[in-house]
């Protein structure tokens, strides 16, 4: 019933998002939403839909709106803008050491490969789930996990090397 609309929907979403990969993600989510709605036990209880094309486009538009709202709600923060908020009672030497450690971590993160850095920052600094990162970056959850692990290992190695000096 929905098979004939995929290419048309994909073209519409590619124009709307400016990205073929994002368009494919939204199209897949829209199909899932419509199929779940039509399934027995779904919101429509398996009832026939009068205009599956209209329902599919409405679902896709709603998903685009949701994605846009999520992106607007998540503040974009540059790693260089992060400042250490040390308690006022810390002595200057400890605050200096903490700032140096933060600078080391910033350099380490900045030195990660771009895709690894993106996944690591989205996970550790912006708090996105691995599934959300995978969707946003257009990669598998397994690859997201590998990027995050590589980022954490790089930070750990940098801190251990600094301690050894």
N, C-alpha and C positions, 0 to 999 in steps of 0.2 A: 504494500500500500504506500509506503514512504520511499521506496527504492528510486523512483523517477525524479526525486527532488534533490538528491545529494549534490550533484555537480552545480546546479543552479544556486542552492543555498551556500555552497562553498565559495562560489564566485562573489555572491553578495557579501559574505562575511570577510573575504579577503579585501574587498574594497573598503569595508567598514573598519577593519582593524589595521590594514596596511601590512599584514603579515600572513603569509600562507599557513605557517605553522600554527599561529594563534587561531586562525580561521578553522583549521582542521580540529583543534581542541574544542572550540565552541560548537562546531557542527556535531562532533561526537557527543558532547554533553547534551545538546538539544535533542538529538535522536534518542539518547538514553532517557531523557525526561519524558518525551512523548511516548516512547514504548512502555515505560513504567506506568504512565498515566492510563494507557489503554489496556494494560495487562489485567487479567482477572485479579481482583483484590486491590487494584490500584485505585486512584481517586475516582476515575470514571467507571470503575468496576468492570472493565472489559467491554464497555459499551462502544458501539461504533461512533467514530467521530465524523461529523458532517464534512468538514474541510480539513483534512490532515495537513495540507500545505500551509494553510493559515495558522494552524496550531504549531507547526514546526517553526515557522518564521516568528511567531509570537514568543515561543520558548527561546529561540536564538537571540532575539532582541532583549529579552529579560536577562539572559545570561550576560550579554554584552554590557547592559546597564549595571548588573551586579559586579562584574569585573572592574568596570570603570570606577564605581563607588569604592571598592576595596583599594584600588590603586590610589585614589584621592585621599582616602582615610589614612593610608600608611605614609608617614612623613619620610621624605627622602633625606637621609643624613649622610654626609660625607664623612669618611673615617677621620679625615684631618680635622674635622670640627669637634670631635669628641674630646672633652677635657676631663681630667681626673678630678673628682669632687672629694678630696680628702677631708676628714674631720678636722676642725680647727685646732683640736688639742694635739694633733700629731706634730712631732718635732720636725724642724726643717729638713733634716737629713733623710727621714723616712719619706717625707713628701717628695723630695728630690729623687730618691730611689724609685718611688712609685711612678713618677713622671717619666723617668728614664725607661722603666720597664714598659710603660704604655707606649712610648715612642718606638721601642724595639718591636713591640707587637704590631704597631701600625705599619712599620717598615716591612715586617715579615708578611703581613696580610697583603700589603701593596705589591710585594714581590711574587705572590702566588700567580699561577697562570690565570688568565681572565675568567674563564668559566668556573674554575675552582674558587676563585676569589668571590665571584658573584653568588655562587651557592652558599659559601661559607658566611658571607655577610648577610644574606637573606635569612639564614638559619640562626646565626648567633646574635646578630645585632637587631634584625627586624622581627625575629620571632616567628617566621613562617614555618609551617609544617613541611616535611619532606615532600609530601604529595602536592602541596601548593607550589613549592619550588619546582618540582618536576613539570607541572603543568605550565608554569610561567616560562621556564627555560626550554621547554620542549624536549626534555630528556627523560630517561627512566628514573624511577625512585632509587634503583640500585646505583645508578651513576651519581645521583645527588648524594647518596650516602658516602660513596667513595670520595667525592669532592670534599665533603665535610670532614671526613676522617683525615684526608691529606692536609687540609687546613689546620686541623687541631694538632696533628703530628708536627707540622712545620713550626707552629707556635711553641709547642713543648720543646722541640730541639733548640730553638732560638733561646728560650729561657734557660735550658740546661747549659748551653754553651756560655751564656752570660754569667751564670753562677760559677762555672769552672774557671773563669778568668780571675 
